[in-house]
Amino acid sequence: MDGNLLEKIKTKEAFLIDVRTEKEWNLNHAKGAIHFELSKIQEGEMPALSKDAEIYLYCRSGNRSGIAKEVLKKAGFTNIENLGGLSDWQAFGGEIEK
């Protein structure tokens, strides 16, 4: 993972997407994240971002974000990384909001 990730997300050079449910999002989420549920992605709804935008995905454990990554790649997004779970974001130094 890029060492400048936290700064890139802060300055909107990169985007962090939380693919968890609304209930999970409302409990807590990564500071600076966009909420876009996996179910929406699976139904064909895509985030309103450029197909070549630098996008990082996370969920609780990394499983749903992995699925989202594959669906987004098939939809033509080219610069996507699965960050894993919310705890991985925290381990990287990312903040949590409630």
Jmol script that loads the backbone (N, CA, C; Angstrom):
load data "model"
ATOM      1  N   MET A   1       0.831  -1.180   0.000  1.00  0.00           N
ATOM      2  CA  MET A   1       0.000   0.000   0.000  1.00  0.00           C
ATOM      3  C   MET A   1       0.880   1.249   0.000  1.00  0.00           C
ATOM      4  N   ASP A   2       0.452   2.229  -0.744  1.00  0.00           N
ATOM      5  CA  ASP A   2       1.201   3.474  -0.898  1.00  0.00           C
ATOM      6  C   ASP A   2       1.257   4.243   0.422  1.00  0.00           C
ATOM      7  N   GLY A   3       2.425   4.681   0.812  1.00  0.00           N
ATOM      8  CA  GLY A   3       2.609   5.417   2.054  1.00  0.00           C
ATOM      9  C   GLY A   3       1.880   6.753   2.089  1.00  0.00           C
ATOM     10  N   ASN A   4       1.544   7.276   0.927  1.00  0.00           N
ATOM     11  CA  ASN A   4       0.840   8.549   0.854  1.00  0.00           C
ATOM     12  C   ASN A   4      -0.676   8.376   0.837  1.00  0.00           C
ATOM     13  N   LEU A   5      -1.151   7.163   1.055  1.00  0.00           N
ATOM     14  CA  LEU A   5      -2.584   6.889   0.919  1.00  0.00           C
ATOM     15  C   LEU A   5      -3.451   7.807   1.770  1.00  0.00           C
ATOM     16  N   LEU A   6      -3.107   7.985   3.035  1.00  0.00           N
ATOM     17  CA  LEU A   6      -3.921   8.828   3.911  1.00  0.00           C
ATOM     18  C   LEU A   6      -4.021  10.247   3.362  1.00  0.00           C
ATOM     19  N   GLU A   7      -2.917  10.769   2.877  1.00  0.00           N
ATOM     20  CA  GLU A   7      -2.899  12.123   2.301  1.00  0.00           C
ATOM     21  C   GLU A   7      -3.703  12.170   1.003  1.00  0.00           C
ATOM     22  N   LYS A   8      -3.559  11.142   0.163  1.00  0.00           N
ATOM     23  CA  LYS A   8      -4.290  11.097  -1.111  1.00  0.00           C
ATOM     24  C   LYS A   8      -5.797  11.085  -0.879  1.00  0.00           C
ATOM     25  N   ILE A   9      -6.236  10.369   0.139  1.00  0.00           N
ATOM     26  CA  ILE A   9      -7.668  10.316   0.435  1.00  0.00           C
ATOM     27  C   ILE A   9      -8.142  11.665   0.967  1.00  0.00           C
ATOM     28  N   LYS A  10      -7.329  12.272   1.803  1.00  0.00           N
ATOM     29  CA  LYS A  10      -7.668  13.593   2.355  1.00  0.00           C
ATOM     30  C   LYS A  10      -7.819  14.634   1.236  1.00  0.00           C
ATOM     31  N   THR A  11      -6.932  14.578   0.235  1.00  0.00           N
ATOM     32  CA  THR A  11      -6.938  15.556  -0.844  1.00  0.00           C
ATOM     33  C   THR A  11      -7.766  15.110  -2.047  1.00  0.00           C
ATOM     34  N   LYS A  12      -8.446  13.974  -1.929  1.00  0.00           N
ATOM     35  CA  LYS A  12      -9.307  13.417  -2.986  1.00  0.00           C
ATOM     36  C   LYS A  12      -8.539  13.020  -4.249  1.00  0.00           C
ATOM     37  N   GLU A  13      -7.250  12.708  -4.083  1.00  0.00           N
ATOM     38  CA  GLU A  13      -6.476  12.157  -5.204  1.00  0.00           C
ATOM     39  C   GLU A  13      -6.769  10.670  -5.334  1.00  0.00           C
ATOM     40  N   ALA A  14      -7.218  10.075  -4.227  1.00  0.00           N
ATOM     41  CA  ALA A  14      -7.622   8.669  -4.199  1.00  0.00           C
ATOM     42  C   ALA A  14      -8.923   8.598  -3.392  1.00  0.00           C
ATOM     43  N   PHE A  15      -9.673   7.525  -3.597  1.00  0.00           N
ATOM     44  CA  PHE A  15     -10.972   7.376  -2.950  1.00  0.00           C
ATOM     45  C   PHE A  15     -11.024   6.079  -2.159  1.00  0.00           C
ATOM     46  N   LEU A  16     -11.568   6.167  -0.962  1.00  0.00           N
ATOM     47  CA  LEU A  16     -11.727   5.022  -0.078  1.00  0.00           C
ATOM     48  C   LEU A  16     -13.211   4.703  -0.015  1.00  0.00           C
ATOM     49  N   ILE A  17     -13.579   3.486  -0.400  1.00  0.00           N
ATOM     50  CA  ILE A  17     -14.988   3.097  -0.418  1.00  0.00           C
ATOM     51  C   ILE A  17     -15.242   1.970   0.572  1.00  0.00           C
ATOM     52  N   ASP A  18     -16.226   2.207   1.431  1.00  0.00           N
ATOM     53  CA  ASP A  18     -16.699   1.226   2.409  1.00  0.00           C
ATOM     54  C   ASP A  18     -17.866   0.488   1.769  1.00  0.00           C
ATOM     55  N   VAL A  19     -17.723  -0.824   1.556  1.00  0.00           N
ATOM     56  CA  VAL A  19     -18.774  -1.594   0.877  1.00  0.00           C
ATOM     57  C   VAL A  19     -19.668  -2.354   1.868  1.00  0.00           C
ATOM     58  N   ARG A  20     -19.544  -2.030   3.156  1.00  0.00           N
ATOM     59  CA  ARG A  20     -20.368  -2.699   4.164  1.00  0.00           C
ATOM     60  C   ARG A  20     -21.813  -2.190   4.116  1.00  0.00           C
ATOM     61  N   THR A  21     -22.659  -2.776   4.961  1.00  0.00           N
ATOM     62  CA  THR A  21     -24.063  -2.376   5.007  1.00  0.00           C
ATOM     63  C   THR A  21     -24.235  -1.019   5.677  1.00  0.00           C
ATOM     64  N   GLU A  22     -25.413  -0.444   5.501  1.00  0.00           N
ATOM     65  CA  GLU A  22     -25.751   0.846   6.126  1.00  0.00           C
ATOM     66  C   GLU A  22     -25.610   0.762   7.646  1.00  0.00           C
ATOM     67  N   LYS A  23     -26.067  -0.344   8.216  1.00  0.00           N
ATOM     68  CA  LYS A  23     -25.994  -0.537   9.673  1.00  0.00           C
ATOM     69  C   LYS A  23     -24.537  -0.526  10.147  1.00  0.00           C
ATOM     70  N   GLU A  24     -23.666  -1.242   9.438  1.00  0.00           N
ATOM     71  CA  GLU A  24     -22.244  -1.274   9.792  1.00  0.00           C
ATOM     72  C   GLU A  24     -21.624   0.118   9.646  1.00  0.00           C
ATOM     73  N   TRP A  25     -21.945   0.794   8.551  1.00  0.00           N
ATOM     74  CA  TRP A  25     -21.434   2.140   8.294  1.00  0.00           C
ATOM     75  C   TRP A  25     -21.807   3.080   9.431  1.00  0.00           C
ATOM     76  N   ASN A  26     -23.068   2.995   9.875  1.00  0.00           N
ATOM     77  CA  ASN A  26     -23.556   3.891  10.923  1.00  0.00           C
ATOM     78  C   ASN A  26     -22.882   3.631  12.270  1.00  0.00           C
ATOM     79  N   LEU A  27     -22.406   2.416  12.505  1.00  0.00           N
ATOM     80  CA  LEU A  27     -21.688   2.102  13.750  1.00  0.00           C
ATOM     81  C   LEU A  27     -20.337   2.809  13.783  1.00  0.00           C
ATOM     82  N   ASN A  28     -19.593   2.680  12.701  1.00  0.00           N
ATOM     83  CA  ASN A  28     -18.303   3.350  12.544  1.00  0.00           C
ATOM     84  C   ASN A  28     -17.772   3.100  11.144  1.00  0.00           C
ATOM     85  N   HIS A  29     -16.891   3.971  10.716  1.00  0.00           N
ATOM     86  CA  HIS A  29     -16.302   3.841   9.374  1.00  0.00           C
ATOM     87  C   HIS A  29     -15.003   4.633   9.313  1.00  0.00           C
ATOM     88  N   ALA A  30     -14.253   4.368   8.268  1.00  0.00           N
ATOM     89  CA  ALA A  30     -12.979   5.056   8.071  1.00  0.00           C
ATOM     90  C   ALA A  30     -13.222   6.526   7.759  1.00  0.00           C
ATOM     91  N   LYS A  31     -12.455   7.380   8.390  1.00  0.00           N
ATOM     92  CA  LYS A  31     -12.545   8.818   8.131  1.00  0.00           C
ATOM     93  C   LYS A  31     -12.170   9.085   6.682  1.00  0.00           C
ATOM     94  N   GLY A  32     -13.010   9.819   5.987  1.00  0.00           N
ATOM     95  CA  GLY A  32     -12.757  10.146   4.586  1.00  0.00           C
ATOM     96  C   GLY A  32     -13.345   9.154   3.600  1.00  0.00           C
ATOM     97  N   ALA A  33     -13.975   8.095   4.113  1.00  0.00           N
ATOM     98  CA  ALA A  33     -14.525   7.067   3.225  1.00  0.00           C
ATOM     99  C   ALA A  33     -15.854   7.500   2.606  1.00  0.00           C
ATOM    100  N   ILE A  34     -16.162   6.872   1.496  1.00  0.00           N
ATOM    101  CA  ILE A  34     -17.446   7.002   0.817  1.00  0.00           C
ATOM    102  C   ILE A  34     -18.185   5.701   1.105  1.00  0.00           C
ATOM    103  N   HIS A  35     -19.465   5.772   1.421  1.00  0.00           N
ATOM    104  CA  HIS A  35     -20.237   4.551   1.645  1.00  0.00           C
ATOM    105  C   HIS A  35     -20.925   4.150   0.356  1.00  0.00           C
ATOM    106  N   PHE A  36     -20.655   2.937  -0.107  1.00  0.00           N
ATOM    107  CA  PHE A  36     -21.283   2.411  -1.317  1.00  0.00           C
ATOM    108  C   PHE A  36     -21.375   0.899  -1.143  1.00  0.00           C
ATOM    109  N   GLU A  37     -22.552   0.428  -0.752  1.00  0.00           N
ATOM    110  CA  GLU A  37     -22.732  -0.982  -0.393  1.00  0.00           C
ATOM    111  C   GLU A  37     -22.427  -1.944  -1.537  1.00  0.00           C
ATOM    112  N   LEU A  38     -21.865  -3.085  -1.176  1.00  0.00           N
ATOM    113  CA  LEU A  38     -21.578  -4.145  -2.139  1.00  0.00           C
ATOM    114  C   LEU A  38     -22.836  -4.531  -2.910  1.00  0.00           C
ATOM    115  N   SER A  39     -23.983  -4.607  -2.221  1.00  0.00           N
ATOM    116  CA  SER A  39     -25.225  -5.015  -2.891  1.00  0.00           C
ATOM    117  C   SER A  39     -25.558  -4.096  -4.065  1.00  0.00           C
ATOM    118  N   LYS A  40     -25.302  -2.800  -3.934  1.00  0.00           N
ATOM    119  CA  LYS A  40     -25.546  -1.856  -5.038  1.00  0.00           C
ATOM    120  C   LYS A  40     -24.619  -2.161  -6.211  1.00  0.00           C
ATOM    121  N   ILE A  41     -23.358  -2.422  -5.893  1.00  0.00           N
ATOM    122  CA  ILE A  41     -22.370  -2.732  -6.936  1.00  0.00           C
ATOM    123  C   ILE A  41     -22.780  -4.015  -7.662  1.00  0.00           C
ATOM    124  N   GLN A  42     -23.215  -5.003  -6.893  1.00  0.00           N
ATOM    125  CA  GLN A  42     -23.626  -6.274  -7.496  1.00  0.00           C
ATOM    126  C   GLN A  42     -24.874  -6.121  -8.363  1.00  0.00           C
ATOM    127  N   GLU A  43     -25.699  -5.114  -8.050  1.00  0.00           N
ATOM    128  CA  GLU A  43     -26.910  -4.848  -8.844  1.00  0.00           C
ATOM    129  C   GLU A  43     -26.610  -3.989 -10.076  1.00  0.00           C
ATOM    130  N   GLY A  44     -25.338  -3.609 -10.241  1.00  0.00           N
ATOM    131  CA  GLY A  44     -24.948  -2.855 -11.427  1.00  0.00           C
ATOM    132  C   GLY A  44     -24.822  -1.361 -11.218  1.00  0.00           C
ATOM    133  N   GLU A  45     -25.081  -0.876 -10.004  1.00  0.00           N
ATOM    134  CA  GLU A  45     -24.911   0.552  -9.712  1.00  0.00           C
ATOM    135  C   GLU A  45     -23.438   0.782  -9.384  1.00  0.00           C
ATOM    136  N   MET A  46     -22.844   1.781 -10.016  1.00  0.00           N
ATOM    137  CA  MET A  46     -21.422   2.034  -9.822  1.00  0.00           C
ATOM    138  C   MET A  46     -21.203   3.388  -9.159  1.00  0.00           C
ATOM    139  N   PRO A  47     -20.116   3.513  -8.383  1.00  0.00           N
ATOM    140  CA  PRO A  47     -19.814   4.815  -7.787  1.00  0.00           C
ATOM    141  C   PRO A  47     -19.582   5.861  -8.885  1.00  0.00           C
ATOM    142  N   ALA A  48     -19.960   7.082  -8.618  1.00  0.00           N
ATOM    143  CA  ALA A  48     -19.810   8.168  -9.593  1.00  0.00           C
ATOM    144  C   ALA A  48     -18.372   8.679  -9.584  1.00  0.00           C
ATOM    145  N   LEU A  49     -17.467   7.805 -10.002  1.00  0.00           N
ATOM    146  CA  LEU A  49     -16.045   8.129 -10.060  1.00  0.00           C
ATOM    147  C   LEU A  49     -15.517   7.766 -11.434  1.00  0.00           C
ATOM    148  N   SER A  50     -14.437   8.406 -11.829  1.00  0.00           N
ATOM    149  CA  SER A  50     -13.791   8.099 -13.099  1.00  0.00           C
ATOM    150  C   SER A  50     -13.327   6.637 -13.095  1.00  0.00           C
ATOM    151  N   LYS A  51     -13.399   5.998 -14.257  1.00  0.00           N
ATOM    152  CA  LYS A  51     -13.002   4.585 -14.366  1.00  0.00           C
ATOM    153  C   LYS A  51     -11.518   4.371 -14.062  1.00  0.00           C
ATOM    154  N   ASP A  52     -10.706   5.447 -14.176  1.00  0.00           N
ATOM    155  CA  ASP A  52      -9.280   5.312 -13.877  1.00  0.00           C
ATOM    156  C   ASP A  52      -8.901   5.952 -12.533  1.00  0.00           C
ATOM    157  N   ALA A  53      -9.906   6.328 -11.732  1.00  0.00           N
ATOM    158  CA  ALA A  53      -9.642   6.891 -10.404  1.00  0.00           C
ATOM    159  C   ALA A  53      -8.946   5.852  -9.528  1.00  0.00           C
ATOM    160  N   GLU A  54      -8.099   6.322  -8.630  1.00  0.00           N
ATOM    161  CA  GLU A  54      -7.419   5.442  -7.674  1.00  0.00           C
ATOM    162  C   GLU A  54      -8.416   5.147  -6.548  1.00  0.00           C
ATOM    163  N   ILE A  55      -8.847   3.880  -6.467  1.00  0.00           N
ATOM    164  CA  ILE A  55      -9.903   3.487  -5.533  1.00  0.00           C
ATOM    165  C   ILE A  55      -9.404   2.382  -4.607  1.00  0.00           C
ATOM    166  N   TYR A  56      -9.683   2.556  -3.320  1.00  0.00           N
ATOM    167  CA  TYR A  56      -9.357   1.555  -2.307  1.00  0.00           C
ATOM    168  C   TYR A  56     -10.662   1.125  -1.654  1.00  0.00           C
ATOM    169  N   LEU A  57     -10.857  -0.178  -1.535  1.00  0.00           N
ATOM    170  CA  LEU A  57     -12.084  -0.729  -0.978  1.00  0.00           C
ATOM    171  C   LEU A  57     -11.811  -1.397   0.360  1.00  0.00           C
ATOM    172  N   TYR A  58     -12.794  -1.341   1.264  1.00  0.00           N
ATOM    173  CA  TYR A  58     -12.690  -2.120   2.497  1.00  0.00           C
ATOM    174  C   TYR A  58     -14.079  -2.529   2.963  1.00  0.00           C
ATOM    175  N   CYS A  59     -14.107  -3.547   3.813  1.00  0.00           N
ATOM    176  CA  CYS A  59     -15.345  -4.003   4.451  1.00  0.00           C
ATOM    177  C   CYS A  59     -14.995  -4.373   5.886  1.00  0.00           C
ATOM    178  N   ARG A  60     -15.535  -5.465   6.396  1.00  0.00           N
ATOM    179  CA  ARG A  60     -15.196  -5.879   7.763  1.00  0.00           C
ATOM    180  C   ARG A  60     -13.928  -6.726   7.764  1.00  0.00           C
ATOM    181  N   SER A  61     -13.856  -7.674   6.828  1.00  0.00           N
ATOM    182  CA  SER A  61     -12.734  -8.618   6.827  1.00  0.00           C
ATOM    183  C   SER A  61     -11.905  -8.613   5.540  1.00  0.00           C
ATOM    184  N   GLY A  62     -12.432  -8.014   4.484  1.00  0.00           N
ATOM    185  CA  GLY A  62     -11.750  -8.031   3.195  1.00  0.00           C
ATOM    186  C   GLY A  62     -12.445  -8.896   2.166  1.00  0.00           C
ATOM    187  N   ASN A  63     -13.408  -9.707   2.593  1.00  0.00           N
ATOM    188  CA  ASN A  63     -14.115 -10.603   1.686  1.00  0.00           C
ATOM    189  C   ASN A  63     -15.036  -9.836   0.731  1.00  0.00           C
ATOM    190  N   ARG A  64     -15.931  -9.018   1.276  1.00  0.00           N
ATOM    191  CA  ARG A  64     -16.865  -8.262   0.423  1.00  0.00           C
ATOM    192  C   ARG A  64     -16.132  -7.244  -0.443  1.00  0.00           C
ATOM    193  N   SER A  65     -15.073  -6.645   0.088  1.00  0.00           N
ATOM    194  CA  SER A  65     -14.323  -5.682  -0.728  1.00  0.00           C
ATOM    195  C   SER A  65     -13.611  -6.404  -1.873  1.00  0.00           C
ATOM    196  N   GLY A  66     -13.235  -7.655  -1.667  1.00  0.00           N
ATOM    197  CA  GLY A  66     -12.644  -8.455  -2.742  1.00  0.00           C
ATOM    198  C   GLY A  66     -13.646  -8.733  -3.849  1.00  0.00           C
ATOM    199  N   ILE A  67     -14.880  -9.030  -3.455  1.00  0.00           N
ATOM    200  CA  ILE A  67     -15.951  -9.256  -4.437  1.00  0.00           C
ATOM    201  C   ILE A  67     -16.214  -7.955  -5.199  1.00  0.00           C
ATOM    202  N   ALA A  68     -16.312  -6.845  -4.462  1.00  0.00           N
ATOM    203  CA  ALA A  68     -16.563  -5.542  -5.090  1.00  0.00           C
ATOM    204  C   ALA A  68     -15.465  -5.203  -6.092  1.00  0.00           C
ATOM    205  N   LYS A  69     -14.223  -5.503  -5.740  1.00  0.00           N
ATOM    206  CA  LYS A  69     -13.098  -5.221  -6.636  1.00  0.00           C
ATOM    207  C   LYS A  69     -13.283  -5.938  -7.968  1.00  0.00           C
ATOM    208  N   GLU A  70     -13.652  -7.205  -7.918  1.00  0.00           N
ATOM    209  CA  GLU A  70     -13.830  -7.984  -9.152  1.00  0.00           C
ATOM    210  C   GLU A  70     -14.969  -7.431 -10.001  1.00  0.00           C
ATOM    211  N   VAL A  71     -16.092  -7.065  -9.367  1.00  0.00           N
ATOM    212  CA  VAL A  71     -17.241  -6.521 -10.100  1.00  0.00           C
ATOM    213  C   VAL A  71     -16.868  -5.181 -10.742  1.00  0.00           C
ATOM    214  N   LEU A  72     -16.171  -4.329  -9.992  1.00  0.00           N
ATOM    215  CA  LEU A  72     -15.766  -3.031 -10.529  1.00  0.00           C
ATOM    216  C   LEU A  72     -14.773  -3.191 -11.686  1.00  0.00           C
ATOM    217  N   LYS A  73     -13.862  -4.154 -11.568  1.00  0.00           N
ATOM    218  CA  LYS A  73     -12.914  -4.405 -12.659  1.00  0.00           C
ATOM    219  C   LYS A  73     -13.656  -4.822 -13.921  1.00  0.00           C
ATOM    220  N   LYS A  74     -14.648  -5.697 -13.770  1.00  0.00           N
ATOM    221  CA  LYS A  74     -15.441  -6.154 -14.927  1.00  0.00           C
ATOM    222  C   LYS A  74     -16.214  -4.989 -15.538  1.00  0.00           C
ATOM    223  N   ALA A  75     -16.548  -3.983 -14.703  1.00  0.00           N
ATOM    224  CA  ALA A  75     -17.290  -2.806 -15.179  1.00  0.00           C
ATOM    225  C   ALA A  75     -16.361  -1.770 -15.812  1.00  0.00           C
ATOM    226  N   GLY A  76     -15.056  -2.049 -15.827  1.00  0.00           N
ATOM    227  CA  GLY A  76     -14.121  -1.157 -16.510  1.00  0.00           C
ATOM    228  C   GLY A  76     -13.269  -0.267 -15.621  1.00  0.00           C
ATOM    229  N   PHE A  77     -13.424  -0.386 -14.304  1.00  0.00           N
ATOM    230  CA  PHE A  77     -12.555   0.384 -13.409  1.00  0.00           C
ATOM    231  C   PHE A  77     -11.171  -0.255 -13.432  1.00  0.00           C
ATOM    232  N   THR A  78     -10.129   0.576 -13.487  1.00  0.00           N
ATOM    233  CA  THR A  78      -8.792   0.043 -13.750  1.00  0.00           C
ATOM    234  C   THR A  78      -7.792   0.159 -12.610  1.00  0.00           C
ATOM    235  N   ASN A  79      -8.093   0.962 -11.592  1.00  0.00           N
ATOM    236  CA  ASN A  79      -7.091   1.240 -10.559  1.00  0.00           C
ATOM    237  C   ASN A  79      -7.695   0.997  -9.177  1.00  0.00           C
ATOM    238  N   ILE A  80      -7.981  -0.280  -8.875  1.00  0.00           N
ATOM    239  CA  ILE A  80      -8.691  -0.634  -7.647  1.00  0.00           C
ATOM    240  C   ILE A  80      -7.843  -1.551  -6.773  1.00  0.00           C
ATOM    241  N   GLU A  81      -7.849  -1.281  -5.478  1.00  0.00           N
ATOM    242  CA  GLU A  81      -7.150  -2.135  -4.526  1.00  0.00           C
ATOM    243  C   GLU A  81      -8.114  -2.541  -3.414  1.00  0.00           C
ATOM    244  N   ASN A  82      -8.010  -3.780  -2.975  1.00  0.00           N
ATOM    245  CA  ASN A  82      -8.756  -4.254  -1.816  1.00  0.00           C
ATOM    246  C   ASN A  82      -7.873  -4.007  -0.600  1.00  0.00           C
ATOM    247  N   LEU A  83      -8.282  -3.070   0.234  1.00  0.00           N
ATOM    248  CA  LEU A  83      -7.517  -2.736   1.432  1.00  0.00           C
ATOM    249  C   LEU A  83      -7.688  -3.780   2.528  1.00  0.00           C
ATOM    250  N   GLY A  84      -8.779  -4.544   2.444  1.00  0.00           N
ATOM    251  CA  GLY A  84      -9.068  -5.543   3.472  1.00  0.00           C
ATOM    252  C   GLY A  84     -10.195  -5.080   4.364  1.00  0.00           C
ATOM    253  N   GLY A  85      -9.987  -5.207   5.665  1.00  0.00           N
ATOM    254  CA  GLY A  85     -11.012  -4.837   6.626  1.00  0.00           C
ATOM    255  C   GLY A  85     -10.747  -3.491   7.279  1.00  0.00           C
ATOM    256  N   LEU A  86     -11.729  -3.048   8.039  1.00  0.00           N
ATOM    257  CA  LEU A  86     -11.610  -1.777   8.753  1.00  0.00           C
ATOM    258  C   LEU A  86     -10.405  -1.800   9.692  1.00  0.00           C
ATOM    259  N   SER A  87     -10.113  -2.956  10.277  1.00  0.00           N
ATOM    260  CA  SER A  87      -8.951  -3.066  11.171  1.00  0.00           C
ATOM    261  C   SER A  87      -7.640  -2.878  10.404  1.00  0.00           C
ATOM    262  N   ASP A  88      -7.608  -3.262   9.121  1.00  0.00           N
ATOM    263  CA  ASP A  88      -6.421  -3.033   8.288  1.00  0.00           C
ATOM    264  C   ASP A  88      -6.220  -1.533   8.064  1.00  0.00           C
ATOM    265  N   TRP A  89      -7.323  -0.823   7.861  1.00  0.00           N
ATOM    266  CA  TRP A  89      -7.264   0.634   7.712  1.00  0.00           C
ATOM    267  C   TRP A  89      -6.683   1.262   8.974  1.00  0.00           C
ATOM    268  N   GLN A  90      -7.154   0.802  10.136  1.00  0.00           N
ATOM    269  CA  GLN A  90      -6.653   1.317  11.408  1.00  0.00           C
ATOM    270  C   GLN A  90      -5.168   0.985  11.579  1.00  0.00           C
ATOM    271  N   ALA A  91      -4.771  -0.219  11.236  1.00  0.00           N
ATOM    272  CA  ALA A  91      -3.365  -0.646  11.381  1.00  0.00           C
ATOM    273  C   ALA A  91      -2.463   0.212  10.509  1.00  0.00           C
ATOM    274  N   PHE A  92      -3.000   0.710   9.402  1.00  0.00           N
ATOM    275  CA  PHE A  92      -2.244   1.551   8.480  1.00  0.00           C
ATOM    276  C   PHE A  92      -2.124   2.985   9.031  1.00  0.00           C
ATOM    277  N   GLY A  93      -2.911   3.297  10.048  1.00  0.00           N
ATOM    278  CA  GLY A  93      -2.874   4.640  10.631  1.00  0.00           C
ATOM    279  C   GLY A  93      -4.111   5.464  10.330  1.00  0.00           C
ATOM    280  N   GLY A  94      -5.073   4.837   9.675  1.00  0.00           N
ATOM    281  CA  GLY A  94      -6.308   5.542   9.349  1.00  0.00           C
ATOM    282  C   GLY A  94      -7.199   5.728  10.563  1.00  0.00           C
ATOM    283  N   GLU A  95      -7.940   6.824  10.576  1.00  0.00           N
ATOM    284  CA  GLU A  95      -8.832   7.131  11.692  1.00  0.00           C
ATOM    285  C   GLU A  95     -10.225   6.558  11.457  1.00  0.00           C
ATOM    286  N   ILE A  96     -10.942   6.365  12.554  1.00  0.00           N
ATOM    287  CA  ILE A  96     -12.316   5.856  12.513  1.00  0.00           C
ATOM    288  C   ILE A  96     -13.258   6.950  13.000  1.00  0.00           C
ATOM    289  N   GLU A  97     -14.403   7.068  12.320  1.00  0.00           N
ATOM    290  CA  GLU A  97     -15.452   8.002  12.732  1.00  0.00           C
ATOM    291  C   GLU A  97     -16.682   7.207  13.113  1.00  0.00           C
ATOM    292  N   LYS A  98     -17.493   7.788  13.986  1.00  0.00           N
ATOM    293  CA  LYS A  98     -18.762   7.148  14.372  1.00  0.00           C
ATOM    294  C   LYS A  98     -19.920   8.015  13.955  1.00  0.00           C
TER     295      LYS A  98
END
end "model"
wireframe off; spacefill off
backbone 0.3
color backbone group
